[in-house]
Amino acid sequence: MQLTPRQKEITRIVREDGPITGEIIAERLHVTRSALRGDLAVLLSGEVIAARRRLGYYYLGGGEDPVAVEVKSYKAEDFMSRPVLVTAESNAYDAAVLLFTEDIGTLFVGKKDNIQGVVSRKDLLKAAMGREDLNKMPISMVMTSKSKMIYAEPEEELISIAQKLIDYEIDCLPVGEFREINGEKKFILMGRVSKTNITRLFLELGKGGKK
């Protein structure tokens, strides 16, 4: 693609200083914003640069959308929340009460250094719809065991976690890792990431936070 000298200069500015607005580019070149429209249209159609509303122009030649770059930089450990646990000896009713009092959607069963499973609102709703006595139902009967538990590692990208939440149609993931301790495979819980955490990040980015 053959570029004019001004188009080459616009490309250089965007590559070095992008994302950058059209107004600032015009100031750098000492021309009006309208005088740049044709040049910017050529660079956009040739996919030399791209534009995002409220962000400006950014370089595409081997580059990447700066918003995507920023989102991908966040890990589970950056946004995870405090997990709420229920003991393995609890019953389904105890879990339901704890979900209500803590105003959350997911509980983890066991101890932080040895999680046995996870219980969600959906699990308890299914049990209640079966007209079972939740007071007499062990938590183990409604939980998803650790062997089938979907989880996130501390350094896993939030974008990957969001994909898991969608793919598995769940509201929350435990953050932690499996470790072999005294011949037993245990899940060490460090936190949780829910749809609320993802929404909070989206909101902060929209308000201009998180850089």
C-alpha positions in Angstrom: 0.0 0.0 0.0 1.5 3.3 -1.1 1.2 6.1 1.4 1.6 9.8 1.0 4.2 11.6 3.2 1.4 12.9 5.5 -0.2 9.4 5.8 3.2 8.0 6.7 3.6 10.8 9.4 0.1 10.0 10.7 1.0 6.3 10.9 4.2 7.2 12.8 2.4 9.3 15.3 -0.3 6.7 15.9 2.3 3.9 16.2 4.4 5.8 18.7 1.7 7.6 20.7 -1.5 5.8 20.2 -4.2 5.5 21.2 -4.5 9.2 20.2 -7.4 11.4 19.1 -7.8 13.0 15.7 -7.6 16.4 17.2 -4.2 15.8 18.7 -2.9 14.4 15.4 -4.2 17.5 13.6 -2.4 19.7 16.2 0.9 17.8 15.7 0.7 18.3 11.9 -0.6 21.9 12.2 -3.6 21.2 10.0 -7.4 21.2 10.7 -9.2 18.0 11.7 -11.2 18.1 8.5 -8.0 18.2 6.4 -7.1 14.8 7.9 -10.3 13.0 7.1 -9.3 11.7 3.8 -5.9 10.5 5.1 -7.4 8.8 8.1 -10.1 7.1 5.9 -7.3 5.6 3.7 -5.4 4.3 6.7 -8.5 2.9 8.3 -9.6 1.1 5.1 -6.1 -0.2 4.6 -6.1 -1.5 8.2 -2.9 0.4 9.0 -4.7 1.9 11.9 -8.0 1.4 13.7 -10.2 3.6 15.8 -12.3 3.1 18.9 -14.9 5.5 20.2 -13.7 7.7 23.1 -10.2 6.2 22.8 -8.9 7.4 19.5 -6.7 5.8 16.8 -4.3 3.0 17.4 -1.8 1.2 15.3 -2.6 -2.2 13.7 0.6 -3.0 12.0 1.6 -5.9 14.3 -0.2 -4.2 17.2 -3.3 -5.1 19.1 -6.5 -3.4 20.3 -5.3 -1.5 23.5 -8.6 -2.3 25.2 -8.1 -6.0 24.6 -4.5 -5.8 25.8 -5.6 -4.1 29.0 -8.4 -6.6 29.7 -6.0 -9.5 29.1 -3.6 -8.1 31.6 -5.9 -8.8 34.6 -5.6 -12.1 36.4 -7.8 -13.9 38.8 -5.7 -12.9 41.8 -6.2 -9.2 40.9 -10.0 -9.3 41.2 -10.9 -12.3 43.3 -13.1 -11.9 46.4 -13.2 -13.5 49.8 -14.6 -17.1 49.6 -17.4 -18.2 52.0 -17.1 -21.7 53.3 -19.4 -24.2 54.9 -18.2 -27.3 56.8 -18.4 -30.7 55.3 -20.6 -31.8 58.2 -23.3 -29.2 57.4 -26.6 -29.9 55.8 -28.3 -28.3 52.8 -30.5 -26.1 55.1 -27.4 -24.6 56.7 -25.9 -23.8 53.3 -29.2 -22.1 52.2 -29.2 -19.9 55.3 -25.5 -19.0 54.8 -26.1 -18.1 51.1 -29.0 -15.8 52.2 -27.2 -14.1 55.1 -24.0 -13.6 53.1 -26.0 -12.5 50.0 -23.9 -14.6 47.6 -24.5 -17.3 45.1 -21.9 -19.9 45.8 -20.4 -21.7 48.8 -17.3 -23.8 49.1 -17.4 -27.0 51.2 -14.6 -27.9 53.6 -11.5 -26.0 54.7 -9.4 -23.6 52.7 -6.5 -26.1 52.6 -8.8 -29.0 51.6 -12.0 -28.0 49.7 -14.3 -30.9 49.1 -16.8 -29.3 46.7 -18.9 -26.3 45.7 -22.6 -25.5 46.3 -24.6 -23.0 44.3 -28.1 -21.5 44.6 -29.1 -23.7 41.6 -28.0 -26.8 43.5 -30.1 -25.9 46.5 -33.1 -24.9 44.4 -33.0 -28.3 42.7 -32.9 -30.0 46.1 -35.8 -27.9 47.4 -37.9 -28.6 44.2 -37.5 -32.3 45.0 -39.4 -31.7 48.2 -36.6 -33.1 50.3 -36.1 -32.0 53.9 -33.1 -29.8 53.6 -32.4 -30.2 57.3 -31.8 -33.9 56.8 -29.9 -33.7 53.6 -26.1 -33.8 53.9 -24.2 -31.1 52.0 -22.4 -33.8 50.1 -25.7 -34.8 48.4 -26.1 -31.4 46.8 -22.6 -30.2 46.2 -20.4 -30.6 43.1 -17.4 -32.7 44.2 -13.9 -31.3 43.8 -13.1 -33.9 41.1 -15.8 -32.3 38.9 -15.3 -28.8 40.0 -14.5 -26.1 37.5 -11.9 -23.8 38.9 -9.4 -21.0 38.1 -5.8 -20.7 38.9 -4.5 -17.5 40.6 -2.6 -16.2 37.5 -5.3 -17.2 35.0 -6.6 -14.3 32.8 -10.0 -12.9 33.7 -11.0 -13.2 30.0 -10.4 -17.0 30.3 -12.5 -17.1 33.5 -15.3 -15.2 31.8 -15.3 -17.7 29.0 -15.6 -20.6 31.6 -18.5 -18.9 33.3 -20.3 -18.7 30.0 -19.4 -22.2 28.7 -20.4 -24.0 31.9 -23.3 -21.7 32.7 -22.1 -21.1 36.3 -22.0 -17.9 38.3 -18.7 -18.3 40.2 -15.4 -20.1 40.1 -13.1 -21.0 43.0 -9.6 -19.7 42.6 -6.9 -22.0 43.8 -4.8 -25.0 42.9 -4.5 -28.8 43.4 -1.6 -30.0 45.5 -0.4 -33.4 46.5 -0.1 -33.4 50.3 0.8 -36.6 52.2 -0.2 -38.7 49.2 -3.7 -37.0 49.0 -4.7 -34.6 46.2 -6.1 -31.5 47.9 -7.6 -28.3 46.5 -6.2 -25.2 48.2 -8.7 -22.4 48.0 -7.4 -18.8 47.6 -10.5 -16.8 46.6 -13.4 -16.7 44.2 -14.3 -14.9 40.9 -17.9 -14.4 40.1 -19.9 -12.6 37.4 -20.1 -9.7 39.8 -16.2 -9.4 39.7 -16.3 -9.4 35.9 -19.0 -6.8 35.8 -17.1 -4.6 38.3 -14.1 -4.7 36.0 -16.2 -3.7 33.0 -17.7 -0.8 35.0 -14.3 0.5 36.1 -12.9 0.3 32.6 -16.0 2.2 31.4 -15.4 4.9 33.9 -11.8 5.3 33.0 -10.3 3.4 35.8 -7.8 0.5 35.9 -4.7 1.1 33.9 
